[in-house]
């Protein structure tokens, strides 16, 4: 399969302090969702922002074999979609207008019919028909998070950078979002880098996991192989089990927090 994303020796953080040092992600193919996991303050958001070009960093981020540092800002906007933790601003615009604005900024070469078709497809995939003509200042936090996700996906980027995309969502919408993102990544040949706290969502929907800790990568690979009790103890300081449910899905069950 064609390599979609590769990260080589990435170091990122603040002018006076490195948060991450020498982060590597071996090439993962197009259609892959990569979960970025780890406890609080280990650099999950820093990594996502650095890959997006929004945080000063050293090293290389290759998308489809091209170093993203070598492409123009406009071309990077076309290739990379970034969803921050912060919710979209509450405004009087309706959701449909925000999606049109996202396409005008990044896909100016598309016709009106192409833009409308792209919006229709994403709205259907995410189940947002009821929100399309609602004003953002009338929506809940979770609904605005869904609108923001649609703004990213509708542009059909080759790389989806999603920072806690399910943080404001209830259980049904968490499943809806990750099901849709995984399906769209596979259909469009994109790669998703998803910072997420819920390890069970990572096990269920992501084909690759990157575990951060201590400013670097503790482990990377297939979630079923990487997320072991020993790794969970090392990364999170917990006693935990990894077991299969009656449906055959792996689940992380945390039993106790270890003393610091």
FIDREN-691954 format. One record per residue: residue in one letter; y, z, x of N, C-alpha, C in turn. Coordinates in steps of 0.1 Angstrom, whole numbers, padded with zeros to 4 digits, always signed. Layout:
REM FIDREN-691954
AYZXYZXYZX ...
***
This chain:
REM FIDREN-691954
X-0012+0000+0008+0000+0000+0000+0013+0000+0009 X+0023-0006+0004+0036-0007+0011+0042+0007+0013 X+0046+0010+0025+0053+0023+0028+0066+0024+0020 X+0068+0035+0013+0080+0036+0005+0090+0045+0013 X+0086+0057+0017+0096+0066+0023+0090+0073+0035 X+0098+0074+0045+0094+0081+0058+0106+0089+0063 X+0104+0101+0067+0114+0109+0073+0110+0113+0087 X+0118+0110+0097+0115+0113+0111+0125+0122+0117 X+0120+0134+0121+0128+0144+0129+0142+0147+0123 X+0142+0150+0110+0155+0152+0103+0159+0167+0106 X+0171+0168+0110+0178+0181+0112+0191+0181+0104 X+0193+0192+0096+0204+0192+0087+0208+0206+0084 X+0221+0208+0079+0226+0221+0075+0241+0221+0075 X+0247+0231+0081+0261+0233+0081+0266+0231+0096 X+0279+0229+0097+0285+0227+0111+0281+0238+0121 X+0280+0251+0116+0277+0262+0125+0263+0267+0124 X+0255+0260+0116+0241+0265+0114+0232+0255+0108 X+0220+0253+0115+0210+0244+0110+0202+0251+0100 X+0200+0245+0088+0191+0250+0078+0177+0245+0080 X+0176+0232+0084+0163+0225+0086+0163+0219+0100 X+0152+0219+0107+0151+0213+0120+0138+0206+0121 X+0139+0193+0126+0128+0185+0129+0118+0183+0117 X+0123+0180+0106+0115+0178+0094+0109+0163+0094 X+0096+0163+0092+0090+0150+0092+0082+0148+0079 X+0082+0136+0074+0074+0132+0063+0067+0119+0067 X+0054+0119+0069+0048+0106+0072+0049+0097+0061 X+0049+0084+0064+0051+0073+0054+0043+0075+0041 X+0049+0076+0030+0042+0077+0017+0045+0064+0010 X+0035+0059+0002+0037+0046-0004+0046+0046-0017 X+0051+0034-0020+0058+0033-0032+0050+0037-0044 X+0056+0044-0054+0049+0049-0065+0045+0063-0064 X+0049+0070-0053+0045+0084-0050+0056+0093-0054 X+0052+0105-0060+0061+0116-0062+0057+0126-0051 X+0068+0131-0044+0066+0141-0034+0073+0153-0038 X+0066+0164-0040+0072+0177-0044+0077+0184-0031 X+0089+0189-0031+0095+0197-0021+0095+0211-0026 X+0087+0220-0020+0085+0234-0025+0087+0244-0014 X+0088+0256-0018+0091+0267-0008+0099+0278-0015 X+0100+0290-0010+0108+0300-0016+0123+0297-0016 X+0131+0306-0022+0145+0304-0022+0151+0304-0008 X+0161+0295-0006+0169+0295+0006+0162+0290+0018 X+0152+0281+0016+0145+0275+0027+0150+0261+0030 X+0158+0256+0022+0164+0243+0025+0160+0231+0016 X+0154+0234+0004+0150+0223-0004+0161+0214-0008 X+0172+0221-0013+0184+0213-0017+0190+0206-0005 X+0190+0213+0006+0196+0207+0018+0189+0195+0022 X+0176+0195+0021+0168+0183+0024+0171+0171+0015 X+0171+0174+0002+0174+0164-0008+0188+0158-0006 X+0198+0167-0003+0211+0162-0001+0213+0154+0012 X+0206+0158+0022+0206+0151+0035+0200+0137+0034 X+0189+0136+0027+0183+0123+0024+0192+0114+0016 X+0200+0120+0007+0209+0113-0001+0222+0109+0006 X+0223+0114+0019+0235+0111+0027+0247+0119+0023 X+0245+0131+0017+0255+0139+0012+0257+0152+0021 X+0248+0153+0031+0249+0164+0040+0247+0159+0054 X+0256+0162+0064+0254+0157+0078+0240+0160+0083 X+0234+0150+0089+0220+0152+0094+0218+0143+0106 X+0208+0147+0114+0203+0138+0125+0189+0135+0122 X+0184+0123+0127+0171+0119+0124+0172+0106+0116 X+0160+0102+0111+0160+0089+0104+0153+0091+0090 X+0158+0084+0080+0152+0083+0067+0150+0068+0064 X+0137+0064+0064+0134+0050+0062+0129+0048+0048 X+0135+0038+0041+0131+0034+0028+0127+0020+0028 X+0114+0017+0026+0109+0004+0027+0110-0002+0041 X+0110+0007+0051+0111+0003+0065+0126+0002+0070 X+0136+0004+0061+0150+0003+0065+0156+0016+0067 X+0162+0019+0078+0169+0031+0080+0182+0032+0071 X+0182+0042+0062+0193+0042+0052+0206+0044+0059 X+0207+0050+0071+0219+0051+0078+0226+0038+0081 X+0218+0027+0081+0223+0014+0085+0229+0006+0074 X+0227+0010+0061+0231+0002+0050+0245+0007+0045 X+0252-0001+0038+0265+0002+0033+0265+0012+0022 X+0276+0020+0020+0276+0029+0009+0272+0023-0005 X+0277+0011-0007+0274+0004-0020+0259+0001-0021 X+0253-0004-0010+0239-0007-0011+0231+0006-0012 X+0235+0016-0005+0228+0029-0007+0228+0034-0021 X+0239+0032-0028+0240+0036-0042+0230+0028-0050 X+0228+0016-0047+0218+0008-0054+0204+0012-0051 X+0201+0016-0039+0187+0019-0035+0183+0034-0038 X+0193+0043-0038+0190+0057-0039+0197+0063-0051 X+0189+0071-0059+0195+0078-0071+0193+0093-0068 X+0204+0101-0070+0204+0115-0067+0208+0123-0079 X+0200+0133-0083+0203+0142-0094+0205+0156-0088 X+0217+0161-0088+0219+0175-0083+0215+0186-0092 X+0215+0198-0088+0211+0209-0096+0222+0211-0107 X+0235+0209-0103+0246+0211-0112+0245+0201-0124 X+0247+0206-0136+0246+0198-0148+0258+0188-0149 X+0256+0176-0155+0267+0167-0157+0278+0174-0164 X+0290+0170-0161+0302+0176-0166+0303+0174-0181 X+0307+0185-0188+0308+0184-0203+0321+0177-0206 X+0320+0165-0212+0331+0157-0215+0330+0151-0230 X+0340+0144-0234+0340+0138-0248+0333+0125-0248 X+0328+0120-0236+0320+0108-0236+0307+0110-0243 X+0302+0100-0250+0288+0100-0255+0279+0097-0244 X+0266+0101-0246+0256+0098-0235+0255+0083-0232 X+0255+0075-0242+0254+0060-0239+0265+0055-0230 X+0277+0060-0232+0288+0056-0223+0285+0060-0208 X+0280+0072-0206+0277+0076-0192+0266+0067-0186 X+0257+0063-0194+0246+0054-0188+0252+0040-0185 X+0261+0035-0194+0268+0023-0191+0276+0024-0179 X+0283+0035-0177+0292+0037-0165+0284+0037-0152 X+0272+0043-0153+0263+0043-0141+0259+0029-0137 X+0256+0021-0147+0252+0007-0144+0263-0001-0139 X+0275+0001-0145+0287-0007-0140+0290-0004-0125 X+0288+0009-0121+0290+0012-0107+0280+0007-0098 X+0268+0006-0102+0257+0003-0092+0250-0011-0095 X+0251-0016-0107+0244-0029-0110+0254-0038-0117 X+0265-0041-0110+0276-0049-0116+0271-0064-0118 X+0260-0068-0111+0255-0081-0112+0246-0083-0124 X+0243-0072-0131+0235-0073-0143+0243-0078-0155 X+0237-0086-0163+0244-0090-0175+0244-0078-0185 X+0252-0080-0196+0253-0070-0206+0239-0068-0213 X+0232-0079-0215+0218-0078-0221+0209-0070-0211 X+0210-0072-0198+0201-0065-0189+0204-0050-0189 X+0217-0047-0189+0221-0033-0189+0216-0026-0202 X+0218-0033-0213+0213-0027-0226+0198-0025-0226 X+0191-0035-0221+0176-0034-0220+0172-0023-0211 X+0179-0021-0200+0175-0010-0190+0177+0004-0197 X+0189+0005-0204+0191+0018-0211+0181+0020-0222 X+0178+0010-0229+0168+0012-0240+0154+0016-0235 X+0150+0010-0223+0137+0014-0217+0137+0028-0213 X+0148+0033-0206+0148+0047-0201+0149+0057-0212 X+0157+0053-0222+0159+0062-0234+0145+0064-0241 X+0137+0053-0242+0124+0054-0248+0115+0062-0239 X+0115+0060-0226+0106+0067-0217+0109+0082-0217 X+0121+0086-0218+0125+0100-0218+0126+0107-0231 X+0125+0098-0242+0126+0104-0255+0140+0108-0259 X+0150+0101-0256+0164+0105-0257+0171+0098-0269 X+0164+0092-0278+0170+0084-0288+0180+0092-0296 X+0177+0105-0299+0186+0113-0307+0199+0118-0299 X+0199+0116-0286+0211+0120-0278+0220+0109-0275 X+0216+0096-0277+0223+0085-0272+0238+0084-0276 X+0241+0088-0289+0254+0087-0294+0260+0101-0296 X+0255+0111-0289+0261+0124-0289+0270+0126-0278 X+0281+0134-0280+0291+0137-0270+0285+0148-0260 X+0288+0146-0247+0282+0156-0238+0287+0170-0241 X+0299+0172-0246+0304+0185-0248+0298+0191-0261 X+0289+0184-0268+0282+0189-0279+0267+0193-0275 X+0264+0190-0263+0250+0191-0259+0247+0205-0252 X+0235+0209-0253+0230+0221-0245+0229+0217-0230 X+0227+0228-0222+0225+0225-0208+0213+0216-0205 X+0202+0219-0212+0190+0211-0210+0192+0197-0215 X+0199+0195-0226+0201+0181-0230+0210+0174-0220 X+0220+0180-0215+0229+0174-0205+0221+0171-0192 X+0211+0179-0189+0203+0176-0177+0195+0164-0180 X+0190+0162-0192+0182+0150-0195+0191+0137-0194 X+0204+0139-0199+0213+0127-0199+0216+0124-0184 X+0218+0134-0175+0220+0131-0161+0208+0125-0155 X+0196+0129-0158+0184+0122-0153+0184+0108-0157 X+0187+0105-0169+0187+0091-0174+0197+0083-0166 X+0209+0089-0163+0219+0082-0155+0213+0077-0141 X+0205+0086-0136+0199+0082-0123+0188+0071-0124 X+0179+0073-0134+0168+0065-0135+0172+0051-0140 X+0182+0050-0149+0185+0037-0155+0190+0027-0144 X+0194+0031-0133+0198+0022-0122+0187+0016-0114 X+0175+0020-0117+0163+0015-0111+0164+0016-0095 X+0167+0028-0090+0167+0029-0075+0153+0029-0070 X+0152+0026-0057+0139+0026-0050+0135+0040-0046 X+0145+0049-0045+0143+0063-0041+0150+0072-0051 X+0142+0081-0057+0147+0091-0067+0147+0104-0060 X+0159+0111-0059+0161+0124-0053+0165+0133-0064 X+0156+0142-0068+0157+0150-0079+0157+0165-0075 X+0168+0172-0076+0169+0186-0072+0167+0195-0084 X+0156+0201-0086+0152+0210-0097+0155+0203-0110 X+0149+0191-0113+0152+0184-0125+0147+0190-0138 X+0139+0201-0137+0134+0207-0149+0140+0221-0151 X+0150+0225-0143+0154+0239-0142+0160+0244-0156 X+0166+0235-0163+0173+0239-0176+0164+0235-0188 X+0152+0231-0186+0144+0225-0197+0133+0235-0201 X+0130+0234-0214+0118+0241-0219+0105+0234-0216 X+0094+0241-0219+0081+0236-0214+0078+0222-0218 X+0081+0218-0231+0078+0205-0235+0086+0194-0227 X+0099+0197-0225+0107+0187-0218+0104+0187-0203 X+0099+0198-0197+0095+0197-0184+0083+0187-0182 X+0074+0188-0191+0062+0179-0191+0067+0165-0194 X+0076+0163-0203+0081+0150-0207+0088+0143-0195 X+0096+0151-0188+0104+0146-0177+0094+0141-0166 X+0085+0150-0161+0077+0146-0150+0067+0136-0153 X+0062+0135-0166+0053+0124-0170+0061+0111-0169 X+0073+0111-0174+0081+0099-0174+0085+0095-0160 X+0089+0104-0151+0093+0101-0138+0082+0095-0130 X+0070+0101-0131+0058+0096-0124+0055+0082-0129 X+0055+0080-0142+0052+0066-0147+0062+0056-0143 X+0075+0059-0143+0085+0050-0139+0085+0047-0124 X+0082+0057-0116+0080+0055-0102+0069+0045-0099 X+0058+0047-0106+0047+0038-0104+0050+0024-0109 X+0056+0023-0120+0059+0009-0126+0070+0002-0118 X+0080+0009-0112+0091+0003-0105+0089+0002-0090 X+0078+0008-0085+0075+0008-0071+0085+0017-0064 X+0089+0028-0070+0099+0037-0064+0092+0049-0058 X+0099+0057-0050+0094+0070-0045+0103+0081-0050 X+0097+0092-0055+0104+0103-0060+0103+0115-0050 X+0114+0121-0046+0114+0133-0038+0120+0144-0047 X+0111+0153-0051+0115+0162-0062+0114+0177-0057 X+0126+0183-0056+0126+0198-0053+0122+0205-0065 X+0112+0214-0064+0108+0221-0076+0102+0235-0073 X+0104+0244-0081+0099+0258-0079+0085+0260-0085 X+0082+0253-0096+0070+0255-0103+0058+0248-0096 X+0050+0255-0089+0039+0250-0081+0029+0243-0090 X+0027+0248-0102+0018+0241-0111+0022+0227-0116 X+0035+0226-0117+0041+0212-0120+0038+0203-0108 X+0040+0209-0096+0038+0201-0084+0023+0196-0083 X+0014+0205-0086+0000+0202-0086-0004+0192-0097 X+0003+0192-0108-0001+0184-0119+0004+0170-0118 X+0017+0168-0112+0023+0155-0113+0026+0148-0100 X+0025+0156-0089+0029+0150-0076+0017+0147-0068 X+0018+0135-0061+0006+0131-0052+0008+0136-0038 X+0019+0142-0035+0022+0146-0021+0031+0159-0022 X+0029+0168-0013+0037+0180-0013+0042+0183+0001 X+0055+0187+0002+0061+0191+0015+0065+0206+0013 X+0059+0215+0021+0062+0229+0019+0071+0233+0031 X+0083+0238+0027+0093+0243+0037+0092+0258+0039 X+0096+0262+0051+0097+0276+0054+0101+0278+0068 X+0110+0288+0070+0115+0290+0084+0122+0279+0090 X+0128+0271+0082+0137+0260+0088+0129+0247+0091 X+0116+0247+0088+0108+0235+0091+0098+0233+0081 X+0089+0223+0083+0078+0221+0074+0066+0229+0078 X+0061+0237+0068+0049+0245+0070+0036+0237+0068 X+0037+0228+0059+0025+0220+0056+0029+0208+0048 X+0021+0197+0048+0024+0185+0040+0011+0178+0038 X+0010+0172+0026-0002+0164+0023-0005+0165+0008 X-0017+0162+0005-0022+0163-0009-0021+0177-0014 X-0014+0179-0026-0012+0193-0031-0025+0201-0032 X-0035+0194-0037-0048+0201-0039-0054+0206-0026 X-0050+0200-0015-0055+0204-0002-0046+0214+0005 X-0033+0212+0003-0022+0220+0010-0020+0233+0004 X-0020+0234-0009-0016+0247-0016-0028+0256-0017 X-0032+0262-0006-0043+0271-0005-0038+0286-0006 X-0046+0295-0009-0042+0309-0009-0036+0314+0004 X-0041+0309+0016-0036+0313+0029-0022+0307+0030 X-0020+0295+0026-0006+0288+0027+0004+0295+0018 X-0001+0299+0006+0008+0306-0003+0012+0319+0002 X+0003+0326+0008+0006+0339+0014+0016+0338+0025 X+0014+0328+0034+0024+0325+0045+0037+0321+0040 X+0038+0312+0030+0051+0306+0026+0058+0315+0017 X+0051+0322+0007+0058+0330-0003+0056+0345-0002 X+0047+0349+0007+0045+0364+0007+0038+0369-0005 X+0028+0362-0010+0021+0366-0022+0006+0365-0020 X-0001+0373-0028-0016+0371-0029-0018+0362-0041 X-0024+0351-0039-0026+0341-0050-0039+0335-0049 X-0043+0329-0061-0056+0321-0062-0052+0307-0067 X-0060+0298-0063-0059+0284-0068-0072+0281-0075 X-0072+0279-0088-0084+0277-0096-0082+0266-0105 X-0093+0261-0111-0093+0250-0120-0094+0255-0134 X-0086+0250-0143-0087+0254-0157-0098+0246-0164 X-0100+0248-0177-0111+0242-0184-0109+0227-0185 X-0097+0222-0183-0094+0207-0183-0096+0201-0169 X-0099+0210-0159-0101+0204-0146-0089+0204-0137 X-0078+0209-0142-0065+0209-0135-0064+0221-0126 X-0059+0220-0114-0057+0231-0105-0045+0239-0109 X-0046+0252-0108-0035+0261-0112-0034+0272-0101 X-0021+0275-0098-0018+0286-0089-0016+0299-0097 X-0024+0309-0094-0023+0322-0101-0018+0332-0091 X-0006+0337-0092-0001+0347-0082-0005+0361-0088 X-0011+0369-0079-0016+0382-0083-0007+0394-0079 X-0001+0393-0067+0007+0404-0062+0017+0399-0051 X+0029+0406-0051+0038+0403-0040+0035+0413-0029 X+0035+0407-0016+0032+0415-0005+0044+0422+0000 X+0043+0434+0007+0055+0440+0012+0062+0432+0022 X+0075+0432+0023+0083+0425+0032+0081+0431+0046 
***
